[in-house]
């Protein structure tokens, strides 16, 4: 009896193609959040606690050609309500416009250059 070939998952052409970001688009990978948070004073805040609008951190994976202030590997702060989710090679990512990013955290950013009057 002849042996059958191994069954491999079928991948579409889109899953195999390299991707280039266009214009001012930024592709980010969201940092894992456990849900529960700890305050600065050490108080545990459960995930079910009601909070106001909360921004999220993510790591930049790819940038488009017109992106000026963000580089691959930077951590960025964005509003999770202003996002578009996409799966690439079975991993979840978020697609943002550079203008939707509120802050950048990177080693190249000089201390004290936040522009905040605090």
Secondary structure as UniProt FT lines:
FT   HELIX           13..16
FT   TURN            23..24
FT   STRAND          25..30
FT   STRAND          37..38
FT   TURN            40..41
FT   STRAND          44..45
FT   TURN            47..48
FT   STRAND          55..63
FT   TURN            65..66
FT   TURN            72..73
FT   STRAND          75..79
FT   TURN            80..81
FT   STRAND          84..88
FT   TURN            89..90
FT   STRAND          91..97
FT   HELIX           98..100
FT   STRAND          101..105
FT   TURN            107..108
FT   TURN            111..112
//
